[in-house]
Amino acid sequence: MNNLWIASLDAADRQRLEPHLAEKAFAQGQMLYDAGEAVDQVWFPLNGVVSLMTVLPEDKMVETAAIGREGLVGVTCGPMNARASSRAIAQIEGSAACCPGEVFADALSKSASMRNALARFTESLFAQIQQAAACNAQHRLDERLARWLLTLHDRADADRFDLTQSDIAGMLGVRRATVSEVGSVLEDRALIRRGRGWVEVLDRGGLEAASCGCYSAMRGVMKDLGVPRPSAPDA
Ligand SMILES: [Zn+2]
């Protein structure tokens, strides 16, 4: 199982979900669900990255969390049967194993160990959202861009991934012209390379040094909670 959250469960818990899983692909930019919608399935990413976006009344939006193979998307539909509070958009194309919300809710109701694994993941997600709120308010844009690229790089399967200027602008909540300027700061230091519609990480260690402390703080939280690391080795 390429989804690390499911892989971390014991055999009995995996068996509660696996017979009900169906693989679904998602394209870059595809909306999995919107804020306010009733979500009827849980997505366990096998690869690719899904961003949770907070949508403001004036229709601006900003990313508050990124989820890859370490976690799951659509958790509100299972145990809480609540409407989504954010928009989920595929940031890097990929696929997910999906299961109906009622199956997930039923499995959780029968398994304390699965509830525990979910609590650890949701706590790490909550920490990620809190960190993003503080980061967006306090840290320089080049540091934020570095942090966000590292978050994607952890969850991508290659150093180079598809990403347009407007994707980045949307994620950071700034204008495209600003993204171009800030991207040049990282590019001039040979940390990344950009082309039309893609970004390549050239110097991972350098990018970590260029990021604000929020990136390593988040890594620490995930490690403490025992949430599987998406891909990059722990420092
Ligand atoms: Zn920060």
py3Dmol code that shows the C-alpha trace and the ligand (Angstrom):
import py3Dmol

protein = """\
ATOM      1  CA  MET A   1       0.000   0.000   0.000  1.00  0.00           C
ATOM      2  CA  ASN A   2       1.551   3.256  -1.111  1.00  0.00           C
ATOM      3  CA  ASN A   3      -0.551   5.304   1.258  1.00  0.00           C
ATOM      4  CA  LEU A   4       1.586   5.510   4.379  1.00  0.00           C
ATOM      5  CA  TRP A   5      -1.313   6.161   6.747  1.00  0.00           C
ATOM      6  CA  ILE A   6      -3.045   2.927   5.718  1.00  0.00           C
ATOM      7  CA  ALA A   7       0.296   1.092   5.665  1.00  0.00           C
ATOM      8  CA  SER A   8       0.891   2.170   9.277  1.00  0.00           C
ATOM      9  CA  LEU A   9      -2.290   0.407  10.464  1.00  0.00           C
ATOM     10  CA  ASP A  10      -2.243  -3.150  11.761  1.00  0.00           C
ATOM     11  CA  ALA A  11      -3.505  -5.985   9.543  1.00  0.00           C
ATOM     12  CA  ALA A  12      -6.979  -6.083  11.112  1.00  0.00           C
ATOM     13  CA  ASP A  13      -7.495  -2.347  10.592  1.00  0.00           C
ATOM     14  CA  ARG A  14      -6.201  -2.466   7.020  1.00  0.00           C
ATOM     15  CA  GLN A  15      -8.665  -5.257   6.316  1.00  0.00           C
ATOM     16  CA  ARG A  16     -11.543  -2.995   7.412  1.00  0.00           C
ATOM     17  CA  LEU A  17     -10.679  -0.574   4.586  1.00  0.00           C
ATOM     18  CA  GLU A  18      -8.857  -2.399   1.811  1.00  0.00           C
ATOM     19  CA  PRO A  19     -11.791  -4.392   0.352  1.00  0.00           C
ATOM     20  CA  HIS A  20     -13.640  -1.092  -0.133  1.00  0.00           C
ATOM     21  CA  LEU A  21     -10.862   0.936  -1.749  1.00  0.00           C
ATOM     22  CA  ALA A  22     -11.047   2.030  -5.382  1.00  0.00           C
ATOM     23  CA  GLU A  23      -8.178   3.843  -7.071  1.00  0.00           C
ATOM     24  CA  LYS A  24      -9.019   7.199  -8.644  1.00  0.00           C
ATOM     25  CA  ALA A  25      -6.701   9.519 -10.527  1.00  0.00           C
ATOM     26  CA  PHE A  26      -6.720  13.272  -9.986  1.00  0.00           C
ATOM     27  CA  ALA A  27      -5.397  15.859 -12.446  1.00  0.00           C
ATOM     28  CA  GLN A  28      -3.457  18.939 -11.454  1.00  0.00           C
ATOM     29  CA  GLY A  29      -5.912  21.672 -10.533  1.00  0.00           C
ATOM     30  CA  GLN A  30      -8.812  19.272 -10.043  1.00  0.00           C
ATOM     31  CA  MET A  31     -11.089  20.164  -7.154  1.00  0.00           C
ATOM     32  CA  LEU A  32     -11.840  17.121  -5.018  1.00  0.00           C
ATOM     33  CA  TYR A  33     -14.473  19.002  -3.035  1.00  0.00           C
ATOM     34  CA  ASP A  34     -15.367  22.582  -2.196  1.00  0.00           C
ATOM     35  CA  ALA A  35     -15.876  24.345   1.118  1.00  0.00           C
ATOM     36  CA  GLY A  36     -19.450  23.873   2.312  1.00  0.00           C
ATOM     37  CA  GLU A  37     -19.960  20.639   0.398  1.00  0.00           C
ATOM     38  CA  ALA A  38     -20.997  17.395   2.011  1.00  0.00           C
ATOM     39  CA  VAL A  39     -18.028  15.079   1.345  1.00  0.00           C
ATOM     40  CA  ASP A  40     -19.019  11.475   0.827  1.00  0.00           C
ATOM     41  CA  GLN A  41     -15.655   9.769   0.427  1.00  0.00           C
ATOM     42  CA  VAL A  42     -12.164   9.720   1.904  1.00  0.00           C
ATOM     43  CA  TRP A  43      -9.123  10.038  -0.359  1.00  0.00           C
ATOM     44  CA  PHE A  44      -5.908   8.273   0.650  1.00  0.00           C
ATOM     45  CA  PRO A  45      -3.286   9.708  -1.765  1.00  0.00           C
ATOM     46  CA  LEU A  46      -0.912   7.151  -3.296  1.00  0.00           C
ATOM     47  CA  ASN A  47       1.111   9.868  -4.997  1.00  0.00           C
ATOM     48  CA  GLY A  48       0.640  13.521  -5.900  1.00  0.00           C
ATOM     49  CA  VAL A  49      -0.293  16.330  -3.525  1.00  0.00           C
ATOM     50  CA  VAL A  50      -3.654  17.761  -2.468  1.00  0.00           C
ATOM     51  CA  SER A  51      -3.833  21.273  -1.026  1.00  0.00           C
ATOM     52  CA  LEU A  52      -6.457  22.452   1.433  1.00  0.00           C
ATOM     53  CA  MET A  53      -7.404  26.013   0.563  1.00  0.00           C
ATOM     54  CA  THR A  54      -9.265  28.509   2.686  1.00  0.00           C
ATOM     55  CA  VAL A  55     -11.582  30.536   0.458  1.00  0.00           C
ATOM     56  CA  LEU A  56     -12.294  34.104   1.504  1.00  0.00           C
ATOM     57  CA  PRO A  57     -15.617  35.890   0.808  1.00  0.00           C
ATOM     58  CA  GLU A  58     -14.015  38.041  -1.935  1.00  0.00           C
ATOM     59  CA  ASP A  59     -13.096  34.769  -3.671  1.00  0.00           C
ATOM     60  CA  LYS A  60      -9.404  34.972  -2.856  1.00  0.00           C
ATOM     61  CA  MET A  61      -7.905  31.828  -1.404  1.00  0.00           C
ATOM     62  CA  VAL A  62      -4.748  30.713   0.296  1.00  0.00           C
ATOM     63  CA  GLU A  63      -3.326  27.292   1.045  1.00  0.00           C
ATOM     64  CA  THR A  64      -3.377  26.190   4.660  1.00  0.00           C
ATOM     65  CA  ALA A  65      -2.162  22.587   4.356  1.00  0.00           C
ATOM     66  CA  ALA A  66      -0.748  20.078   1.883  1.00  0.00           C
ATOM     67  CA  ILE A  67      -1.463  16.357   2.088  1.00  0.00           C
ATOM     68  CA  GLY A  68       0.295  13.558   0.234  1.00  0.00           C
ATOM     69  CA  ARG A  69       0.764   9.859   0.759  1.00  0.00           C
ATOM     70  CA  GLU A  70       1.317  10.319   4.494  1.00  0.00           C
ATOM     71  CA  GLY A  71      -2.334  11.134   5.122  1.00  0.00           C
ATOM     72  CA  LEU A  72      -5.920  11.339   3.991  1.00  0.00           C
ATOM     73  CA  VAL A  73      -8.246  13.943   2.551  1.00  0.00           C
ATOM     74  CA  GLY A  74     -11.933  14.339   3.382  1.00  0.00           C
ATOM     75  CA  VAL A  75     -11.764  13.308   6.997  1.00  0.00           C
ATOM     76  CA  THR A  76     -14.841  15.376   7.917  1.00  0.00           C
ATOM     77  CA  CYS A  77     -17.099  12.995   6.038  1.00  0.00           C
ATOM     78  CA  GLY A  78     -16.256   9.979   8.158  1.00  0.00           C
ATOM     79  CA  PRO A  79     -16.641  10.326  11.885  1.00  0.00           C
ATOM     80  CA  MET A  80     -18.143  13.800  11.903  1.00  0.00           C
ATOM     81  CA  ASN A  81     -20.405  13.689   8.885  1.00  0.00           C
ATOM     82  CA  ALA A  82     -19.801  17.426   8.585  1.00  0.00           C
ATOM     83  CA  ARG A  83     -19.531  19.732   5.596  1.00  0.00           C
ATOM     84  CA  ALA A  84     -16.043  20.570   4.351  1.00  0.00           C
ATOM     85  CA  SER A  85     -14.564  23.725   5.843  1.00  0.00           C
ATOM     86  CA  SER A  86     -12.007  24.150   3.050  1.00  0.00           C
ATOM     87  CA  ARG A  87     -11.551  23.517  -0.670  1.00  0.00           C
ATOM     88  CA  ALA A  88      -9.375  20.541  -1.637  1.00  0.00           C
ATOM     89  CA  ILE A  89      -7.441  20.961  -4.891  1.00  0.00           C
ATOM     90  CA  ALA A  90      -4.911  18.611  -6.464  1.00  0.00           C
ATOM     91  CA  GLN A  91      -1.659  20.544  -6.540  1.00  0.00           C
ATOM     92  CA  ILE A  92       0.428  17.820  -8.151  1.00  0.00           C
ATOM     93  CA  GLU A  93      -1.387  15.202 -10.203  1.00  0.00           C
ATOM     94  CA  GLY A  94      -1.567  11.710  -8.843  1.00  0.00           C
ATOM     95  CA  SER A  95      -3.987   9.101  -7.618  1.00  0.00           C
ATOM     96  CA  ALA A  96      -5.683   8.062  -4.416  1.00  0.00           C
ATOM     97  CA  ALA A  97      -7.304   4.990  -2.961  1.00  0.00           C
ATOM     98  CA  CYS A  98     -10.842   6.124  -2.128  1.00  0.00           C
ATOM     99  CA  CYS A  99     -13.371   4.649   0.219  1.00  0.00           C
ATOM    100  CA  PRO A 100     -16.976   5.627   0.942  1.00  0.00           C
ATOM    101  CA  GLY A 101     -17.380   7.874   3.982  1.00  0.00           C
ATOM    102  CA  GLU A 102     -19.747   5.465   5.728  1.00  0.00           C
ATOM    103  CA  VAL A 103     -17.209   2.615   5.452  1.00  0.00           C
ATOM    104  CA  PHE A 104     -14.543   4.814   7.027  1.00  0.00           C
ATOM    105  CA  ALA A 105     -16.898   5.936   9.808  1.00  0.00           C
ATOM    106  CA  ASP A 106     -17.905   2.330  10.502  1.00  0.00           C
ATOM    107  CA  ALA A 107     -14.272   1.165  10.603  1.00  0.00           C
ATOM    108  CA  LEU A 108     -13.395   3.940  13.038  1.00  0.00           C
ATOM    109  CA  SER A 109     -16.323   3.111  15.288  1.00  0.00           C
ATOM    110  CA  LYS A 110     -14.993  -0.443  15.617  1.00  0.00           C
ATOM    111  CA  SER A 111     -11.303   0.239  16.105  1.00  0.00           C
ATOM    112  CA  ALA A 112      -9.619   2.253  18.844  1.00  0.00           C
ATOM    113  CA  SER A 113      -6.238   1.828  17.141  1.00  0.00           C
ATOM    114  CA  MET A 114      -7.585   3.351  13.916  1.00  0.00           C
ATOM    115  CA  ARG A 115      -9.113   6.243  15.875  1.00  0.00           C
ATOM    116  CA  ASN A 116      -5.749   6.745  17.480  1.00  0.00           C
ATOM    117  CA  ALA A 117      -3.952   6.813  14.098  1.00  0.00           C
ATOM    118  CA  LEU A 118      -6.528   9.300  12.812  1.00  0.00           C
ATOM    119  CA  ALA A 119      -6.132  11.506  15.886  1.00  0.00           C
ATOM    120  CA  ARG A 120      -2.364  11.643  15.342  1.00  0.00           C
ATOM    121  CA  PHE A 121      -2.818  12.616  11.712  1.00  0.00           C
ATOM    122  CA  THR A 122      -5.490  15.262  12.407  1.00  0.00           C
ATOM    123  CA  GLU A 123      -3.322  16.727  15.180  1.00  0.00           C
ATOM    124  CA  SER A 124      -0.438  17.058  12.709  1.00  0.00           C
ATOM    125  CA  LEU A 125      -2.812  18.637  10.180  1.00  0.00           C
ATOM    126  CA  PHE A 126      -4.035  21.084  12.816  1.00  0.00           C
ATOM    127  CA  ALA A 127      -0.416  21.929  13.630  1.00  0.00           C
ATOM    128  CA  GLN A 128       0.328  22.462   9.937  1.00  0.00           C
ATOM    129  CA  ILE A 129      -2.653  24.842   9.606  1.00  0.00           C
ATOM    130  CA  GLN A 130      -1.640  26.806  12.722  1.00  0.00           C
ATOM    131  CA  GLN A 131       1.933  27.045  11.472  1.00  0.00           C
ATOM    132  CA  ALA A 132       0.736  28.263   8.063  1.00  0.00           C
ATOM    133  CA  ALA A 133      -1.391  30.978   9.688  1.00  0.00           C
ATOM    134  CA  ALA A 134       1.568  32.289  11.679  1.00  0.00           C
ATOM    135  CA  CYS A 135       3.941  31.907   8.729  1.00  0.00           C
ATOM    136  CA  ASN A 136       1.643  33.767   6.333  1.00  0.00           C
ATOM    137  CA  ALA A 137       1.365  36.631   8.791  1.00  0.00           C
ATOM    138  CA  GLN A 138       4.976  36.954   9.886  1.00  0.00           C
ATOM    139  CA  HIS A 139       7.526  35.541   7.488  1.00  0.00           C
ATOM    140  CA  ARG A 140       9.144  36.907   4.331  1.00  0.00           C
ATOM    141  CA  LEU A 141       7.741  35.769   1.034  1.00  0.00           C
ATOM    142  CA  ASP A 142      10.978  34.125  -0.156  1.00  0.00           C
ATOM    143  CA  GLU A 143      11.090  32.106   3.094  1.00  0.00           C
ATOM    144  CA  ARG A 144       7.448  31.121   2.683  1.00  0.00           C
ATOM    145  CA  LEU A 145       8.031  30.095  -0.931  1.00  0.00           C
ATOM    146  CA  ALA A 146      10.988  27.939   0.132  1.00  0.00           C
ATOM    147  CA  ARG A 147       8.890  26.307   2.884  1.00  0.00           C
ATOM    148  CA  TRP A 148       6.047  25.587   0.509  1.00  0.00           C
ATOM    149  CA  LEU A 149       8.310  24.128  -2.202  1.00  0.00           C
ATOM    150  CA  LEU A 150       9.886  21.839   0.403  1.00  0.00           C
ATOM    151  CA  THR A 151       6.432  20.674   1.480  1.00  0.00           C
ATOM    152  CA  LEU A 152       5.620  19.781  -2.131  1.00  0.00           C
ATOM    153  CA  HIS A 153       9.056  18.263  -2.756  1.00  0.00           C
ATOM    154  CA  ASP A 154       8.573  15.914   0.211  1.00  0.00           C
ATOM    155  CA  ARG A 155       5.406  14.581  -1.365  1.00  0.00           C
ATOM    156  CA  ALA A 156       6.409  14.621  -5.046  1.00  0.00           C
ATOM    157  CA  ASP A 157       8.153  11.650  -6.634  1.00  0.00           C
ATOM    158  CA  ALA A 158      10.727  13.742  -8.488  1.00  0.00           C
ATOM    159  CA  ASP A 159      12.793  16.895  -8.081  1.00  0.00           C
ATOM    160  CA  ARG A 160      10.879  18.498 -10.920  1.00  0.00           C
ATOM    161  CA  PHE A 161       7.116  18.957 -10.776  1.00  0.00           C
ATOM    162  CA  ASP A 162       4.438  20.808 -12.715  1.00  0.00           C
ATOM    163  CA  LEU A 163       3.629  24.168 -11.210  1.00  0.00           C
ATOM    164  CA  THR A 164       2.664  27.413 -12.875  1.00  0.00           C
ATOM    165  CA  GLN A 165       3.277  30.936 -11.645  1.00  0.00           C
ATOM    166  CA  SER A 166      -0.424  31.313 -11.004  1.00  0.00           C
ATOM    167  CA  ASP A 167      -0.479  28.063  -8.969  1.00  0.00           C
ATOM    168  CA  ILE A 168       2.264  29.508  -6.780  1.00  0.00           C
ATOM    169  CA  ALA A 169       0.529  32.891  -6.574  1.00  0.00           C
ATOM    170  CA  GLY A 170      -2.666  31.162  -5.469  1.00  0.00           C
ATOM    171  CA  MET A 171      -0.883  29.100  -2.843  1.00  0.00           C
ATOM    172  CA  LEU A 172       0.913  32.075  -1.338  1.00  0.00           C
ATOM    173  CA  GLY A 173      -1.994  34.488  -1.742  1.00  0.00           C
ATOM    174  CA  VAL A 174       0.020  37.021  -3.761  1.00  0.00           C
ATOM    175  CA  ARG A 175       0.087  38.401  -7.313  1.00  0.00           C
ATOM    176  CA  ARG A 176       1.891  36.615 -10.138  1.00  0.00           C
ATOM    177  CA  ALA A 177       4.360  39.472 -10.628  1.00  0.00           C
ATOM    178  CA  THR A 178       5.364  39.107  -6.988  1.00  0.00           C
ATOM    179  CA  VAL A 179       5.896  35.355  -7.426  1.00  0.00           C
ATOM    180  CA  SER A 180       8.205  35.977 -10.359  1.00  0.00           C
ATOM    181  CA  GLU A 181      10.291  38.394  -8.277  1.00  0.00           C
ATOM    182  CA  VAL A 182      10.475  36.135  -5.250  1.00  0.00           C
ATOM    183  CA  GLY A 183      11.186  33.031  -7.361  1.00  0.00           C
ATOM    184  CA  SER A 184      14.188  34.858  -8.796  1.00  0.00           C
ATOM    185  CA  VAL A 185      15.620  35.243  -5.291  1.00  0.00           C
ATOM    186  CA  LEU A 186      15.738  31.425  -4.947  1.00  0.00           C
ATOM    187  CA  GLU A 187      16.772  30.908  -8.558  1.00  0.00           C
ATOM    188  CA  ASP A 188      19.674  33.364  -8.341  1.00  0.00           C
ATOM    189  CA  ARG A 189      21.022  31.296  -5.437  1.00  0.00           C
ATOM    190  CA  ALA A 190      20.761  28.149  -7.633  1.00  0.00           C
ATOM    191  CA  LEU A 191      18.303  26.541  -5.205  1.00  0.00           C
ATOM    192  CA  ILE A 192      15.585  26.021  -7.813  1.00  0.00           C
ATOM    193  CA  ARG A 193      15.115  26.231 -11.560  1.00  0.00           C
ATOM    194  CA  ARG A 194      11.880  27.277 -13.238  1.00  0.00           C
ATOM    195  CA  GLY A 195      10.432  26.766 -16.683  1.00  0.00           C
ATOM    196  CA  ARG A 196       7.079  27.308 -18.283  1.00  0.00           C
ATOM    197  CA  GLY A 197       4.714  25.461 -15.967  1.00  0.00           C
ATOM    198  CA  TRP A 198       7.310  23.610 -13.868  1.00  0.00           C
ATOM    199  CA  VAL A 199       9.729  24.020 -10.975  1.00  0.00           C
ATOM    200  CA  GLU A 200      12.805  21.914 -10.201  1.00  0.00           C
ATOM    201  CA  VAL A 201      14.497  21.689  -6.816  1.00  0.00           C
ATOM    202  CA  LEU A 202      18.275  21.839  -7.436  1.00  0.00           C
ATOM    203  CA  ASP A 203      19.638  22.167  -3.924  1.00  0.00           C
ATOM    204  CA  ARG A 204      17.422  20.648  -1.261  1.00  0.00           C
ATOM    205  CA  GLY A 205      19.736  21.502   1.650  1.00  0.00           C
ATOM    206  CA  GLY A 206      20.082  25.072   0.425  1.00  0.00           C
ATOM    207  CA  LEU A 207      16.325  25.380   0.125  1.00  0.00           C
ATOM    208  CA  GLU A 208      15.911  24.173   3.717  1.00  0.00           C
ATOM    209  CA  ALA A 209      18.397  26.805   4.853  1.00  0.00           C
ATOM    210  CA  ALA A 210      16.488  29.467   2.870  1.00  0.00           C
ATOM    211  CA  SER A 211      13.147  28.516   4.434  1.00  0.00           C
ATOM    212  CA  CYS A 212      11.805  30.038   7.619  1.00  0.00           C
ATOM    213  CA  GLY A 213      11.870  27.797  10.696  1.00  0.00           C
ATOM    214  CA  CYS A 214       8.275  26.701  10.031  1.00  0.00           C
ATOM    215  CA  TYR A 215       9.375  23.836   7.793  1.00  0.00           C
ATOM    216  CA  SER A 216      11.612  22.151  10.358  1.00  0.00           C
ATOM    217  CA  ALA A 217       9.074  22.907  13.102  1.00  0.00           C
ATOM    218  CA  MET A 218       6.457  20.961  11.127  1.00  0.00           C
ATOM    219  CA  ARG A 219       8.840  18.072  10.529  1.00  0.00           C
ATOM    220  CA  GLY A 220       9.427  17.903  14.257  1.00  0.00           C
ATOM    221  CA  VAL A 221       5.702  17.845  15.020  1.00  0.00           C
ATOM    222  CA  MET A 222       5.069  15.044  12.526  1.00  0.00           C
ATOM    223  CA  LYS A 223       7.931  13.026  13.965  1.00  0.00           C
ATOM    224  CA  ASP A 224       6.722  13.511  17.551  1.00  0.00           C
ATOM    225  CA  LEU A 225       3.216  12.407  16.584  1.00  0.00           C
ATOM    226  CA  GLY A 226       4.509   9.360  14.730  1.00  0.00           C
ATOM    227  CA  VAL A 227       2.934  10.514  11.460  1.00  0.00           C
ATOM    228  CA  PRO A 228       4.789   8.827   8.600  1.00  0.00           C
ATOM    229  CA  ARG A 229       7.173  11.110   6.724  1.00  0.00           C
ATOM    230  CA  PRO A 230       6.066  11.545   3.093  1.00  0.00           C
ATOM    231  CA  SER A 231       9.480  10.917   1.506  1.00  0.00           C
ATOM    232  CA  ALA A 232      12.425  13.096   2.502  1.00  0.00           C
ATOM    233  CA  PRO A 233      14.681  11.626   5.190  1.00  0.00           C
ATOM    234  CA  ASP A 234      14.477  13.084   8.677  1.00  0.00           C
ATOM    235  CA  ALA A 235      17.339  15.390   9.566  1.00  0.00           C
TER     236      ALA A 235
END
"""
ligand_1 = """\
1
ZN
Zn 7.305 30.525 8.236
"""
view = py3Dmol.view(width=600, height=400)
view.addModel(protein, "pdb")
view.setStyle({"model": 0}, {"cartoon": {"style": "trace"}})
view.addModel(ligand_1, "xyz")
view.setStyle({"model": 1}, {"stick": {}})
view.zoomTo()
view.show()
